[in-house]
């Protein structure tokens, strides 16, 4: 990626950030390898500014290749992890350079709001396919249920005479109880 495109990309990302809760700082970024060059990121008055030149009064300097630095800006790579892994070098105040993490996190809510809409669409497409498959499965058990119901009818016919006998037993039982009370 060319240096100008890197700076323009970071400027575009920075324009969306609400930095009202982030402390003021100035960080110079030195890109190594492809797209080599220097630019600065300044946080002040609740805004993030990105300008394509060196800033000699910086509080920290971040040195990285374009791929790793853009991964940090996109939130795909944590700046602290990148520093610990040697993907980012920091000169000067590490605390001030850590503001990059705050800037990335301030930009993150916009990405999270868009993500659920993308996830909802595939779920809707997948649901009709499941519904189409479900009725075919339901039809098969119905055939088995019909077969099972036929023996139940036969059992019900056998049970009917038993039901007629049962009320007679119930009628005899109350007659015994009054006799016991008389004694």
BELRA-V542191 format. One record per residue. N is the residue number from 1. RES is the residue in one letter. OMEGA is omega in whole degrees, 0 to 359 (NA if undefined). Layout:
# BELRA-V542191
((N RES OMEGA) (N RES OMEGA))
This chain:
# BELRA-V542191
((1 X 181) (2 X 181) (3 X 182) (4 X 179) (5 X 178) (6 X 181) (7 X 180) (8 X 180) (9 X 180) (10 X 177) (11 X 180) (12 X 178) (13 X 183) (14 X 181) (15 X 183) (16 X 187) (17 X 171) (18 X 184) (19 X 183) (20 X 180) (21 X 181) (22 X 181) (23 X 180) (24 X 178) (25 X 176) (26 X 183) (27 X 174) (28 X 179) (29 X 176) (30 X 177) (31 X 179) (32 X 178) (33 X 181) (34 X 181) (35 X 184) (36 X 178) (37 X 181) (38 X 172) (39 X 179) (40 X 176) (41 X 178) (42 X 176) (43 X 177) (44 X 179) (45 X 176) (46 X 180) (47 X 176) (48 X 179) (49 X 176) (50 X 181) (51 X 187) (52 X 173) (53 X 181) (54 X 179) (55 X 188) (56 X 179) (57 X 180) (58 X 178) (59 X 177) (60 X 176) (61 X 178) (62 X 181) (63 X 182) (64 X 172) (65 X 185) (66 X 183) (67 X 181) (68 X 181) (69 X 179) (70 X 175) (71 X 176) (72 X 181) (73 X 180) (74 X 180) (75 X 179) (76 X 181) (77 X 179) (78 X 182) (79 X 180) (80 X 177) (81 X 179) (82 X 177) (83 X 180) (84 X 179) (85 X 180) (86 X 179) (87 X 175) (88 X 171) (89 X 180) (90 X 174) (91 X 181) (92 X 186) (93 X 177) (94 X 179) (95 X 179) (96 X 178) (97 X 179) (98 X 176) (99 X 176) (100 X 179) (101 X 178) (102 X 180) (103 X 179) (104 X 180) (105 X 178) (106 X 178) (107 X 186) (108 X 183) (109 X 179) (110 X 178) (111 X 182) (112 X 180) (113 X 181) (114 X 185) (115 X 181) (116 X 179) (117 X 179) (118 X 181) (119 X 182) (120 X 182) (121 X 179) (122 X 180) (123 X 179) (124 X 180) (125 X 182) (126 X 184) (127 X 180) (128 X 180) (129 X 179) (130 X 180) (131 X 180) (132 X 181) (133 X 185) (134 X 181) (135 X 180) (136 X 179) (137 X 182) (138 X 181) (139 X 182) (140 X 179) (141 X 179) (142 X 179) (143 X 179) (144 X 180) (145 X 179) (146 X 179) (147 X 180) (148 X 181) (149 X 180) (150 X 177) (151 X 179) (152 X 179) (153 X 179) (154 X 179) (155 X 180) (156 X 178) (157 X 179) (158 X 183) (159 X 182) (160 X 178) (161 X 179) (162 X 179) (163 X 180) (164 X 180) (165 X 183) (166 X 179) (167 X 179) (168 X 179) (169 X 181) (170 X 180) (171 X 181) (172 X 183) (173 X 179) (174 X 180) (175 X 180) (176 X 183) (177 X 179) (178 X 179) (179 X 180) (180 X 180) (181 X 181) (182 X 182) (183 X NA))
